[in-house]
């Protein structure tokens, strides 16, 4: 069974940066489609971005140009670099993995989930 553990969340000022990490065990990140989702109170879980098995990235329009996903196969980890943070980025961020080679934009597409890490952006 694949286990995913997120870390790196915290409180930052608007315009600041954070880097989230997702460490996988029981599986190899390069064999899965890996994604980041976020969820704020009262909202549905929202797609943030994903990295395909090939390494190609896709991002939601709301974060394009500000967020970057990367993968370190040697460390079996995925990262989300968040720059120019805005108040509306405040949410619990989740790491997810899917067995399929294509990117899915809905939570139900993904087979494995981390516990989430809180990101709060103040102004």
Order of alpha helices (4+ residues) and beta strands (2+ residues): beta-beta-beta-beta-beta-beta-beta-beta-beta-beta-beta
